[in-house]
Amino acid sequence: MESEHQGGVKVSWTNEGKILLISLSNPRTKNSLDGSFWGNFEDTVLNLAEIEKYDCRAIVLTGEGSCFTSGIDLNFLASMGNHGANNDIDPARQAYRMERKIDSLQRAISVLANVRVPVIAAVHGACIGAGVDLISACDIRC
């Protein structure tokens, strides 16, 4: 079994069954979805689902520790609201910047619905807020 870790997401691969396991791996914060998650998750899923060496047949998404996820990290969310807040920038431009940021967060969730293989969310314990969005993009939730 191969394993790789980046941005709060751990990826494990086994040739048996050709299943890719993606784990939310920050149990200290109950797998909160922080800035590193949002910055890496979309690329991680796209790259792994398309790599021919894996001959991936399915992806299983799970969380390490006592729960699946506690949702979006509140510190990250607060910093997002302050992103670009500048009195020199008019409100329309501030709103446009916020819209672009929200679109990037949505793409990180939508990537699960758009990969070419079935995605199974193996949920245990709590699944709060953005975690519900995440598992809603999966094909199967159990």
N, C-alpha and C positions, 0 to 999 in steps of 0.2 A: 504494500500500500504506500503510495506517495502522499506527501502532505506539504502544503505551502500555506504561509500565513501572511496576510497583509491587511492593514486598515480595519482591524476588528472582525475580519472574515477569514476563516480557515477553510481551505479546500483540501479534501482528501479524495484519492482516486484508487479504485481497485479494479483489476482486470476481470475479477469474478463478477459476472452480471453486468459489467460495463456501466456501473452507476457512479456518478459523481456526487459526493457529499459536500455540501456547502454549509458550514456552521457559523452562526453568529458567535463570536468567541471573545466576549468581554464580560465574563460572569461577575466580575467585581462590581460592574455597574448594571447588572442584570441585563446585559446585552443591549444597552441603550444604543440607539442609532445616532452616532456622533458624526462630526465632520469628516473623519477618516473613512467611515462607512460610506457616507454619501459621495465622497470623492473617488472611491475605488470600486464600489459594488457593481455598477453598470458595466465597466470595462472588464471586471473579473468574470462576470457571467457571460458576456459576449465572447471573450477570448476563449474561455474554457468550452463553451458549447460548440464553437466552430473549429477547434483544433482537431484535425483528423486523426492524430495519433491516439486520442482517447477512444474513438469510435463510441462516443457516449450515447447510451440508449435512454437514460433518464437522469434527472437531477433531483436530489433530496435536499431540502432546505430545513435546517434545524437550529436550535440554540443550545449552547453549553450552559451548564449550571442548573439553577433551580427553576428557571422559566425560559420561555421562548424569547421574548423581548419586553422590555419596559417602555418601548416606544422611542420617539425622538428625544435626544438628549436636550434637556431644557437650557443648558448653557449654550449649546450650539444654536438653538432656536432664538435665544435672546441676542446672540451675536449677529444672527441673520437679520434681525430687525434693525440693528444699528448699522448694518453694512450699507455704506453709501450715504448714511444720514449726514448731510452736510448742508448748512444754511446757504451755501453758495449755489446749490443745485435746486432747480425748481421742482415742485412736487410731482409733475408729470414724469420727469426723468428719474426721480427716485422710485416712482411706481413702476416704471419700465424696468429698472434694474432689479426690483423685487420680483417682478413677473419672470424675468429670465432666470433668477435663482430658483424660484418655485418650479419652473419648467424643468430645470436640471434635476431637482429632487423627484419629480414625477417620472422622468425618464429612468431613474434608478429603480423605480418600482415597476414600471411598465416593461422593462427588459425581460422580466420573468414570463410575462404573457406572450412575448414575441419570439422566444427561442424555439428552435425546431424540434426540441425533445420535450416530453412531458416533465413537468415540475411538480414535485410532491412536497407539501409543507407538513413536516412532522412536528406538530405543535404540542408542547407540554407546559404545564403551569400557566402563568399569565402571558397574555398577548395583548398589549395595550396600544392604542392610538395608531401611529404609523405602522406598527406591526400588523394591525388588521388590514391595512392597505396592502402591505407586503404579501400576506397570505392570500388575499383576495385575487392577486394577480397569478397565483399558482393554479395549476389544473386540478389538483386533488389536495384536500385539506384533511388531515387526520390527526 
